[in-house]
């Protein structure tokens, strides 16, 4: 035991340096080891404290006794009166430190002490690894392939081991033991067997960091990578922005004769990379993101964060991409849901919309197709639009007098009132609960549709899945987020009732 402790105390600096840990952690491990062994000699019921001098490595063992008013444990406590017989200056709360001779340790005690020291050093080493690599999340690191386990790759980082799961590797790429590998640190977890360091070669930020290494302007902050979308091993899109108007961000990332982008493509096993300019204007950004396809027109729906893109008929397949890859990556890059239409499809749809609106206006307002065409041409899409628009706006349409405009507004108001009365009667006959009616955003027509589908109470609505609700309200085309919000609103009273219970 003394030999083991002596060797460690003599080589504290060496142990700390080799393991990459604080020398204080080694000293603490030695103190805990001797303390555990000393207790086996002097009794486990006693409070034993060991102090190792950090300068000369001298070991001292003490029996510690606490001074208290009322003794509960005679092995570790002493009354104030008894303590003052030893030294009158003692008071409650003080400790008496009686130095004990360094005991002779047997083989078992020595082995136990050695295990404590090794365990303490190992824990300190693991803490060091965790802290070191926790700060490196978001960085690229190099390592050597140590072994392969069930398709996963164990990588030696020099001072720690990391893992690259099979799904974090590029498709069709293979590594052998001893190969050098570069990867992105995306997570570090503290576990009982030591820190788990997770690496990835498919993470979008891996490509972003590769560009930062190849393009000095990105490293210096002149060019900023705004967004990245990847289909690992196949294709990727990266949006870049220059803070300096004199620097072309796309050209800088491509490099002379494509040298910079080719260096990244080579590391990514030939993954095709589209570099597009970022724009604060969402429509422009979406057009850029769909490159190389040409875009004829875009229509934004900011409330649902959807954008409709119209492309020439010959560009439709290019805009969508193989298996929808181009539009999918464009959607991820911009954060918008993108719907692609050809010019022929848009023309057909607009013709259908015109026909539907014209029929609605003719029937609801009792007008001819000429007046209906004028209203549609001015952008009116519903009877509600006509009822709510100021009179002067409607009368400003060529050929409309104030009398005609007023009559149209009155007919629109009458139609809406009649429709509301009809809906109210249907809601009553369907026995729709008042609580369900009170949910914000559900119109009377939506409630009728739900009632006909058997959804009449909050519980009925709360029991639905999102896609079921969207299916019941298909004519109204609610977004997934809106449907989820209605369902959660219907379920709110469940949690209130549980809390009261």
N, C-alpha and C positions, 0 to 999 in steps of 0.2 A: 504493500500500500504506500509506504513512505517513498519507495522507488518511483512508483507511478506518479505520485503527487510531485515529487522532486523534479522528475523529468518535465512535467507540464509547467511547473512554476519557473523552471529555468528557460523554457522555450515559449513563454506566453506570447511574446511578440511574434515569434515564428508561426505559432498556431493561428494567431489572429490574422496575420498577413496571408497565410496559405488559404485560410477559409474565408478571407474577406470579411471578417467581423470585428467588432470592437473588442480590444483587449480586456475591457471591464467585464464583458460577458464571460470571458474565460475565467477570470478571477472569481466571479459570482458562482460559476459552475463548480470550481474547486471548493469554495466555501460550503456550498450545499452538499457536496459529496462527503467532505470531512464531517459535517454536522450529522449527516445520516449515519455514518459509521460510528461516530462518537456516541450517539444515542443508544446504539446497540450495546455499548460498553457501560455507559453511566445510567442507562434507564430511559425508556421512552416517555415516562411520565414527567421527566425533568425538561426544563427549557434550556437547551444548549445553543450557544451562539459561537460561531467560528469567524475569526477575522484574519484575513491575509494581508499583510503589509504590501502595498503596491510597489514600494521602492526596493525593499530587500527580500521580498517573498517569505518573510518570517510568518509562521502560522501560530496563532494563539487561540486556545479553547476556553470558553467561559461558561460558568453556570449562572444563569440569570434568574434573579428572584425579584418579584414585584412587591413593593411596599403598599399595603392596603389597610383600611380600617377594620374590615372583617374578612378573615381568611376563609375562602371557599375551597381552595386546592393547596394543601400544605406543601406539595412538591414544587410549586412554582410561586407561592405567595408567603408573605410574612407580615405580621402586624407592625404598626408604627412603633409601638412600645418596644417590641423585641428588636426592631431595627435600630432604634435610638440607643440601645445598650451597646451596639457595635460602634455607632457614630451618632452623636447627639444632633448632627445637622440633617439627618435623614428626615423626610416628610412623605406623606401619602402621595403616591404617583411616581416616586423615584424608583430606580432599579439598583439592586446590588449585583455587581459583576465580580464573581469569584473565579479567578483563573484556575484552570485545571491542567494537570500535566497531559501532554500529548499521549494518548493511549496506544498500546500495542494492538495493531489490528490483525485479525486472522485472515485466512484466505478468502472466506465468504464476504467478510466486511470489505476487504480490499476490492473484490470483484464488484460488489454493489456500488462502492464509491466510484470505481472506474466507469461503470455504466451511467451513473448520474452525470459525471463530467462529459462523457461522450454525448449523452442525450441533450445536455444543456448547450453544448457547442453546436450540435446538429440543429436545435431549435433556433439558436442565434443565426446560424447560417441560412435557415429557411426564411426567417424574418428579414434578413438582409436581401435575399433574393426577391422576396415579395415586394419590399419597398423599392428596390432598384428597378424592377420591371413594371411595377404599377405606374411609375412615372414615365415609362417608355410606351405606354399604350398610345397608339396613333403614329408610331414610328416604324420604319423598315429596319429589319435586322438580318444579319447573315448567320448561317449555321451550317453544320456538317450533319448529313443524314447518318444517324446512329443505328437505327433498325426500323423495320416495318412490322406493324402489328395489326392484323385484320384489316388491311387496307389503309390504316392510319400511319403516319410517318412521325417517328420520334427524332427530334433534331437537337443536337448538342450545340448550345450557344456559348460554350466555354465555361461560364460560371453557373449555368443552369441548363435544364432540359425543357424543351417545348414540344408541343404536338401540333401537327397539321392533319386535321381530319380529312377523310376521303372526299367529302363534299366541299372542302375548302381548297382542293387542288384543281388545276385546270384539267378539263377532259382530255384524255389520251396522253397526258404527260406522265412520264415514268422517271423515277429516281432509284438509284442503287446506294447501298451502304458506302459511305465515304464521299458521296457527291456533295458539292457545295450548293446551298439553296438560299434564295432571298425571299423573304415573306414579310407580311404586315402583322404587327402585334395588335390584335383587336380586343383581347380580354386577358385579365390575370385574376385568378381566384385563389383565395387562401383556403387550403384544405388540410386535413389532418396529416396526410402523407407528404405535405409540402406544397408550395405554390404551384398551381397549374397555369402554364403560360400557353395561350392559344394563338396560333398563327394562321394566316390566310393568304392565299394567292388569288382568290376570286373576289375579295372585298373591293367595292368601288374605290375606296380610298387608297388601295394598293397602287392602282394605276395613277391616281392623283399624285401620290408621293414619288412615283417613278418619274413623272413629268417634272416635279419639283427638283429632282436630282439632275435631270438632263437639261432643264431650261433655267439659266441663271436669273432671268427676269422674274420667274415665279418665286424662286428662293429669296430674292431681294424684295419681293412684295410689289413690284411694278405691275406684274400681271397676276390676276387672281383667278383661281379655279372656282367657278360658281356652283357647278353641279356636275355629277358624273352618273352615267347609267351604263351598266355592263350586262352582256350576255356572255359570261366567262368562256374564253377560248374561241368565241365566234366573232362577236362584234361589240363595239362600245361607242358611246358618244360622250364628249366632254365639252362643257361650255366654259369659255374663258372670256375675261374682261380686262382691258388695259386701263390703268389709271393715268397713263400718259398718252395723249391723243396722237403723238408722233410715232408710237409703237403699235404695230399691227399684232394683236395677240395671237391670231391664228398663224400668221407667218413665223412668229417667234417660236411657237410650239412645233411647227413643222421643221424648221431649221434649214440650213443650206442643203439643197438637194434632198430634203427629207431626212437628214441625218439624225435629228433629235427624235422625231416620231418613230423612225425605224429602230432606234435603240430600245424604245419602250415596246414596240411591236415584237421585237426579238425576244425580250424577256417574257412576254405574254404568249409565247408560242404561236406567233403569227396572227393574233387577234386583230381584226380590222378596227381601226380607230377613226371616227369622224370627229374632227375638231370644229366646233361651231362658235360663232361670236355670241356672247350673252347680251341681252337687251332688257332694259327695265320695262319696255313696252311688251306686254305679254303676247300680243298678236305677232309682233315681229320675232320674238323669241321662239314661238311655236313654229313659225315659218322656217326659221334657221334650223330648228331641231329636226325638222323633217327632211333636211337635205340628204341626198341629192335631188329629191323630188321637187318639182316646181309647184307652187301654190297659187291658185287664182283668186281665192277669197276666203276670209275667215269670219266667223260669227261667234262672239264670246257670250257665255252665260256665266257671269261672275258669281251669281248666287250659289249655283251648284258646281262652280269651278269646272265647267265643261266648255269645250271649244269645238265648233264645227268647221271643218276644213274642206274646201271645195278645190279639187284638182282637175286639170284637163283629163279627158277620158284616157288618153294614151299614158298618163302618168299615174293612174290609179294603182296598178300593181307595184310600181316602184315606191310610191308613198306608203303603201301598206307593208311592203317588204315580204321576204320569204317567211311564211308561217306567222305573219303579223309582226315580225321582228322590228322593222323600222318604226312603225307607229307605237309599238309597245315601249321601245327605248326612248322615243320622243316624249311619250307621256310621263315616264319616270323622270326624265331630265327636267321637264318643265313643271311637273307637279299638277298638270291638268289632264282631265280625261279628254281624249281626242277622238272625235268621230270623223271618219274620212268618207267623203262623197265625191263621185265623179260629177262633171258638169251636166251630163245627161240625167243622172239620178236626181240632182238638185232641181233641174228644170221640171222633171216629172213630178217631184214632190211639191214644188211651188204651184204647179198647175192644179194639183189635187187640193192644196190648201186654198187656192183662189176659188176653186169650185165649192169647197165646203163653206168658206166664209160668205161667198155670194149667196148661196142657198140660205144660210142663216139670216143674213140681213133682209133678203127678200121676204122670208116667212115671218121674221120677228117684227119688222118695221113696216111691212106691207108696201114695199117699194118695187120699182122695176129694176132690171139688171143694169141699166145705165147708171142710176144713182148708186147702186151697190158697188159698181166698178169704180166710181169716183171715191167712195169711202175707203175701199181697199187700197186704191192708189195713194191715198193720203196716209196710209199706215194704220188705219183702225182695224183691230183684230177681233174685237168682241162688242157685243151690245153694251156691256158695262163701260167700255171706252167712250162710246157715244153719249151715254147718260151722264158721265162724269166730266167730259171735256167742257171748258168754258164756251159760252154761246158765240163769242167773237171768233174763236178758233174755227168753229164749225161753219160759221157764216162767211169766213174768208175763203172757203173753197169756191173755185170759179163756177158760177152758175147757181150758187146757193144764196138766197136772200135770208134776212133775219127770220122771216116768217117760216121759211122752209127749215132752217136750222132749228128753230124753236119747236116746230112740229116733230122733227126727227128726235129731238131730245125727249119730248113728252112721250112719244111712242116707245122709245127705249125704256123710259122710266116705268111706263105701264107694263111693258113686257117683263121687266125684272120683277116688279111687284107681283104680277100674276105667277111668275115662276117660283118666287119665294113662298107664296101662299100654297102652291102645289107641293113644294118640298116640305113645308111645315105640316101639311096634311099627311104626306107620306111618312114623315118622321113619327107623327102621332100614331098612325095606323101600324107602323112597324114596332112601336113601343121602344124607341131609342131612349136610353136613360139620360137624365139631365146631366149627370156627371160626364158621360161620354160626349155630350154636346158641348160641354164646357172646355174640352181640350183645344188649346189654341192651334189654329192652322187647319183644322178639319172643317171644310166647307159643308154647307147643307147637302150639296150633291154628293160629296164624298160619304157623308153619314148615311145617306139613302143607299148608296152602293154597298156600304158595310152592312147595313141592316138587312138588305136582300141576301147577303152572304152569311147571315146568322150572327153577325157581330153586333150586339146590342148593348153591352155593358162594358165597364172598365176591365172587368176580369176576362171577358171575351177577347178584348183587344190585347190585354197583357199576355194571354196564352198564345198569341200568334208569333210565328217566326217572321223575321224581316221580309224574306222573299214571299211569304204567304200574304202579308199585308200589301206588298207591292203588286202582287197578282190581283188581289181584290180591287185595288185602285188603279189598275192598269190604264184606263182611259185618261187618268190625271197625271200619269208618269211621275210619281214622287221619287226623289232620290233615295238612295240607301240610307244616307245620314238622316234625312227627314223621317223616313219610316221608323228607324231606330229610336229617334227622339219621341215620336208619338207612342211607341210601345213602352218606353221607359216612363213616360208621363202617366200612362195607364197603370203601370206597376207601382207607382210611387206610394199609393195607399197601403200596399202590402207591407212595406217596411215600417210605415207609421203604425199599422195595426200590431206588428210583431213587437215593436218597441213598447207600446202600451201594455201588451200582454206580459 
